[in-house]
Amino acid sequence: MSGVSGIGGAGGLQQILAMRQQIIDRSNLLQQVKDAAPATQPTETQGDGFAGALKNALDGVSATQQKASALSAAYERGEETDVAKVMLARQEAGVAFEATLQVRNRLLSAYQDIMRMGV
C-alpha cells in the first residue's frame, strides 16, 4: 500500500473522496437545473405518446453527450480552461447514458414478461 502513502496517506484519500463528493453534488445540482429548464424552452412534438417521449429522451441524451464531447475536445485544444466544467459535462453525459441503459433494461424485461404470459 505504498501508493496510498505516496499521495499523502489517509489525508490524501480523504481529499480525493471529498473532491469526488463535490463533483457528484455539482452533477446533481446541474441535473436539477436541467430538469427545471425544459419548462422555459419551447418544445416540439415529435410524435404521440410513448414513442414521442422516448425519442425526445434519447435526443436529449444524445445532445448531452455531444456537448460533453465538444467541451472535452475544446479542453484538449486549450480553448476551454475550466476543467470542472468539462468534468461536470462528462459526468452528466455518463449519468444520462446510464439512465438510458436502465430504461432499456426495464423495457426489455417488461417485454419478456409480456411474451411469457399465457393467453
Backbone as CSV, one residue per row, in Angstrom:
resi,resn,N_x,N_y,N_z,CA_x,CA_y,CA_z,C_x,C_y,C_z
1,MET,0.827,-1.203,0.000,0.000,0.000,0.000,0.866,1.259,0.000
2,SER,2.020,1.175,-0.596,2.889,2.338,-0.633,2.321,3.412,-1.556
3,GLY,1.450,3.024,-2.509,0.835,4.005,-3.406,-0.045,4.975,-2.655
4,VAL,-0.727,4.499,-1.619,-1.603,5.371,-0.842,-0.773,6.361,-0.045
5,SER,0.329,5.890,0.526,1.151,6.809,1.306,1.827,7.831,0.412
6,GLY,1.995,7.505,-0.878,2.599,8.442,-1.810,1.712,9.640,-2.089
7,ILE,0.416,9.525,-1.881,-0.475,10.665,-2.136,-0.892,11.343,-0.832
8,GLY,-0.196,11.041,0.218,-0.491,11.724,1.463,-1.215,10.848,2.458
9,GLY,-1.231,9.551,2.243,-1.855,8.646,3.193,-3.359,8.819,3.245
10,ALA,-3.900,8.611,4.431,-5.352,8.695,4.624,-5.869,10.109,4.354
11,GLY,-5.043,11.120,4.660,-5.455,12.501,4.408,-5.661,12.758,2.924
12,GLY,-4.753,12.232,2.094,-4.878,12.381,0.646,-6.092,11.653,0.116
13,LEU,-6.337,10.478,0.652,-7.501,9.705,0.255,-8.785,10.439,0.626
14,GLN,-8.797,11.042,1.815,-9.970,11.812,2.233,-10.201,13.005,1.313
15,GLN,-9.110,13.645,0.876,-9.250,14.772,-0.039,-9.839,14.316,-1.372
16,ILE,-9.381,13.167,-1.860,-9.904,12.647,-3.118,-11.377,12.312,-2.981
17,LEU,-11.745,11.681,-1.878,-13.147,11.348,-1.655,-14.001,12.609,-1.521
18,ALA,-13.453,13.630,-0.874,-14.189,14.891,-0.738,-14.385,15.546,-2.105
19,MET,-13.351,15.517,-2.949,-13.463,16.087,-4.296,-14.481,15.306,-5.124
20,ARG,-14.474,13.985,-4.982,-15.436,13.143,-5.682,-16.860,13.511,-5.262
21,GLN,-17.067,13.703,-3.971,-18.388,14.060,-3.480,-18.825,15.430,-4.002
22,GLN,-17.885,16.364,-4.101,-18.208,17.677,-4.646,-18.650,17.566,-6.100
23,ILE,-17.963,16.721,-6.867,-18.333,16.536,-8.270,-19.724,15.929,-8.374
24,ILE,-20.000,14.950,-7.540,-21.327,14.324,-7.547,-22.398,15.335,-7.159
25,ASP,-22.128,16.143,-6.131,-23.094,17.159,-5.709,-23.359,18.166,-6.818
26,ARG,-22.295,18.598,-7.491,-22.467,19.560,-8.586,-23.229,18.939,-9.746
27,SER,-22.953,17.668,-10.011,-23.669,16.980,-11.075,-25.161,16.895,-10.745
28,ASN,-25.480,16.592,-9.498,-26.879,16.536,-9.077,-27.535,17.904,-9.210
29,LEU,-26.809,18.952,-8.846,-27.335,20.309,-8.967,-27.589,20.651,-10.433
30,LEU,-26.649,20.285,-11.310,-26.846,20.528,-12.736,-28.052,19.770,-13.269
31,GLN,-28.241,18.550,-12.790,-29.397,17.767,-13.234,-30.690,18.433,-12.796
32,GLN,-30.713,18.993,-11.577,-31.910,19.683,-11.100,-32.182,20.926,-11.942
33,VAL,-31.122,21.658,-12.290,-31.280,22.844,-13.123,-31.765,22.442,-14.508
34,LYS,-31.203,21.362,-15.041,-31.602,20.891,-16.361,-33.059,20.442,-16.358
35,ASP,-33.486,19.765,-15.288,-34.873,19.313,-15.201,-35.839,20.490,-15.155
36,ALA,-35.425,21.594,-14.557,-36.279,22.775,-14.468,-36.276,23.568,-15.776
37,ALA,-35.208,23.459,-16.578,-35.054,24.251,-17.789,-36.060,23.926,-18.889
38,PRO,-36.438,22.677,-19.140,-37.351,22.435,-20.259,-38.688,23.161,-20.167
39,ALA,-39.099,23.535,-18.971,-40.356,24.267,-18.831,-40.277,25.634,-19.494
40,THR,-39.067,26.217,-19.589,-38.906,27.524,-20.195,-38.526,27.437,-21.664
41,GLN,-38.118,26.254,-22.142,-37.723,26.101,-23.529,-38.933,25.675,-24.358
42,PRO,-38.997,26.131,-25.602,-40.084,25.666,-26.453,-39.883,24.195,-26.782
43,THR,-40.974,23.454,-26.804,-40.873,22.029,-27.087,-41.545,21.721,-28.407
44,GLU,-40.974,20.782,-29.116,-41.549,20.334,-30.366,-42.081,18.930,-30.145
45,THR,-43.244,18.675,-30.637,-43.776,17.326,-30.504,-43.246,16.507,-31.662
46,GLN,-42.642,15.373,-31.340,-42.078,14.506,-32.365,-42.831,13.190,-32.405
47,GLY,-44.083,13.226,-32.180,-44.870,12.012,-32.187,-45.803,12.021,-30.998
48,ASP,-46.664,11.053,-30.990,-47.625,10.981,-29.906,-47.256,9.873,-28.948
49,GLY,-47.588,10.070,-27.702,-47.482,9.017,-26.705,-46.073,8.594,-26.366
50,PHE,-45.949,7.311,-26.168,-44.709,6.738,-25.658,-43.550,6.894,-26.639
51,ALA,-43.800,6.644,-27.916,-42.736,6.721,-28.918,-42.142,8.134,-28.981
52,GLY,-42.995,9.135,-28.943,-42.502,10.517,-28.976,-41.711,10.876,-27.735
53,ALA,-42.197,10.433,-26.580,-41.481,10.704,-25.334,-40.124,10.013,-25.316
54,LEU,-40.084,8.784,-25.820,-38.828,8.046,-25.876,-37.847,8.712,-26.825
55,LYS,-38.327,9.141,-27.982,-37.453,9.822,-28.944,-36.918,11.122,-28.363
56,ASN,-37.762,11.896,-27.689,-37.307,13.142,-27.063,-36.244,12.869,-26.013
57,ALA,-36.435,11.827,-25.210,-35.466,11.486,-24.175,-34.133,11.063,-24.784
58,LEU,-34.186,10.253,-25.838,-32.955,9.814,-26.490,-32.236,10.976,-27.167
59,ASP,-33.004,11.892,-27.748,-32.395,13.080,-28.341,-31.707,13.934,-27.280
60,GLY,-32.312,14.031,-26.099,-31.704,14.782,-25.001,-30.399,14.148,-24.535
61,VAL,-30.372,12.824,-24.439,-29.146,12.123,-24.043,-28.065,12.341,-25.096
62,SER,-28.457,12.250,-26.355,-27.500,12.463,-27.440,-26.918,13.876,-27.403
63,ALA,-27.765,14.859,-27.164,-27.300,16.245,-27.086,-26.343,16.433,-25.906
64,THR,-26.644,15.798,-24.782,-25.772,15.893,-23.606,-24.413,15.285,-23.904
65,GLN,-24.394,14.146,-24.595,-23.128,13.502,-24.933,-22.336,14.334,-25.935
66,GLN,-23.013,14.928,-26.895,-22.318,15.777,-27.870,-21.717,17.005,-27.202
67,LYS,-22.437,17.590,-26.251,-21.934,18.751,-25.521,-20.676,18.378,-24.730
68,ALA,-20.726,17.227,-24.062,-19.569,16.773,-23.287,-18.383,16.504,-24.197
69,SER,-18.637,15.907,-25.335,-17.574,15.625,-26.289,-16.953,16.916,-26.821
70,ALA,-17.804,17.886,-27.130,-17.304,19.170,-27.635,-16.477,19.890,-26.578
71,LEU,-16.932,19.864,-25.321,-16.171,20.508,-24.254,-14.840,19.800,-24.021
72,SER,-14.828,18.479,-24.099,-13.581,17.725,-23.930,-12.599,18.064,-25.039
73,ALA,-13.091,18.123,-26.266,-12.232,18.458,-27.398,-11.690,19.887,-27.255
74,ALA,-12.539,20.807,-26.820,-12.093,22.189,-26.630,-11.035,22.271,-25.532
75,TYR,-11.194,21.478,-24.486,-10.201,21.457,-23.407,-8.871,20.906,-23.916
76,GLU,-8.930,19.858,-24.720,-7.713,19.275,-25.275,-6.997,20.242,-26.200
77,ARG,-7.738,21.080,-26.912,-7.134,22.081,-27.795,-6.664,23.313,-27.032
78,GLY,-7.031,23.413,-25.761,-6.635,24.566,-24.961,-7.606,25.721,-25.034
79,GLU,-8.740,25.540,-25.664,-9.735,26.606,-25.791,-10.573,26.752,-24.534
80,GLU,-10.755,25.674,-23.811,-11.542,25.675,-22.566,-10.576,25.461,-21.412
81,THR,-10.607,26.364,-20.430,-9.660,26.259,-19.316,-10.316,25.797,-18.021
82,ASP,-11.617,25.720,-17.991,-12.328,25.320,-16.775,-12.510,23.798,-16.754
83,VAL,-11.566,23.122,-16.081,-11.604,21.659,-16.063,-12.841,21.151,-15.313
84,ALA,-13.307,21.897,-14.337,-14.503,21.478,-13.593,-15.724,21.446,-14.515
85,LYS,-15.824,22.425,-15.398,-16.935,22.476,-16.352,-16.895,21.262,-17.280
86,VAL,-15.699,20.910,-17.727,-15.538,19.751,-18.609,-15.898,18.468,-17.870
87,MET,-15.401,18.325,-16.648,-15.672,17.111,-15.868,-17.163,16.979,-15.539
88,LEU,-17.805,18.082,-15.225,-19.240,18.040,-14.928,-20.053,17.654,-16.170
89,ALA,-19.655,18.159,-17.316,-20.358,17.804,-18.557,-20.188,16.315,-18.860
90,ARG,-18.979,15.808,-18.642,-18.735,14.379,-18.876,-19.516,13.529,-17.879
91,GLN,-19.557,13.978,-16.631,-20.301,13.244,-15.607,-21.790,13.242,-15.938
92,GLU,-22.304,14.374,-16.370,-23.719,14.467,-16.736,-24.034,13.538,-17.907
93,ALA,-23.138,13.484,-18.892,-23.342,12.592,-20.028,-23.311,11.132,-19.582
94,GLY,-22.426,10.817,-18.660,-22.346,9.453,-18.142,-23.602,9.052,-17.394
95,VAL,-24.109,9.963,-16.580,-25.331,9.688,-15.820,-26.520,9.530,-16.777
96,ALA,-26.592,10.378,-17.781,-27.691,10.289,-18.751,-27.633,8.962,-19.506
97,PHE,-26.428,8.543,-19.885,-26.284,7.278,-20.601,-26.659,6.105,-19.705
98,GLU,-26.213,6.141,-18.454,-26.540,5.066,-17.507,-28.052,4.990,-17.286
99,ALA,-28.702,6.132,-17.186,-30.160,6.143,-17.017,-30.842,5.551,-18.248
100,THR,-30.319,5.857,-19.434,-30.865,5.300,-20.664,-30.732,3.782,-20.676
101,LEU,-29.583,3.287,-20.233,-29.395,1.838,-20.169,-30.383,1.191,-19.203
102,GLN,-30.618,1.842,-18.072,-31.557,1.301,-17.103,-32.980,1.256,-17.670
103,VAL,-33.372,2.296,-18.397,-34.698,2.313,-19.022,-34.792,1.199,-20.055
104,ARG,-33.740,1.046,-20.850,-33.728,-0.024,-21.842,-33.870,-1.393,-21.177
105,ASN,-33.135,-1.607,-20.089,-33.211,-2.884,-19.383,-34.607,-3.143,-18.837
106,ARG,-35.233,-2.106,-18.304,-36.599,-2.262,-17.782,-37.596,-2.558,-18.902
107,LEU,-37.446,-1.871,-20.026,-38.336,-2.116,-21.156,-38.166,-3.536,-21.681
108,LEU,-36.934,-3.983,-21.781,-36.671,-5.345,-22.248,-37.258,-6.368,-21.284
109,SER,-37.107,-6.127,-20.007,-37.659,-7.024,-19.002,-39.190,-7.069,-19.089
110,ALA,-39.815,-5.914,-19.262,-41.274,-5.865,-19.390,-41.729,-6.595,-20.650
111,TYR,-41.000,-6.412,-21.744,-41.340,-7.100,-22.989,-41.242,-8.615,-22.807
112,GLN,-40.177,-9.067,-22.148,-40.015,-10.504,-21.909,-41.119,-11.047,-21.015
113,ASP,-41.508,-10.275,-20.020,-42.620,-10.700,-19.150,-43.914,-10.831,-19.945
114,ILE,-44.176,-9.897,-20.838,-45.385,-9.942,-21.642,-45.352,-11.143,-22.579
115,MET,-44.188,-11.413,-23.148,-44.068,-12.545,-24.065,-44.258,-13.886,-23.346
116,ARG,-43.957,-13.950,-22.061,-44.113,-15.185,-21.293,-45.548,-15.412,-20.831
117,MET,-46.378,-14.375,-20.908,-47.757,-14.511,-20.440,-48.539,-15.470,-21.328
118,GLY,-49.365,-16.262,-20.683,-50.251,-17.143,-21.445,-51.536,-16.426,-21.788
119,VAL,-52.084,-16.723,-22.925,-53.326,-16.078,-23.320,-54.503,-17.012,-23.229
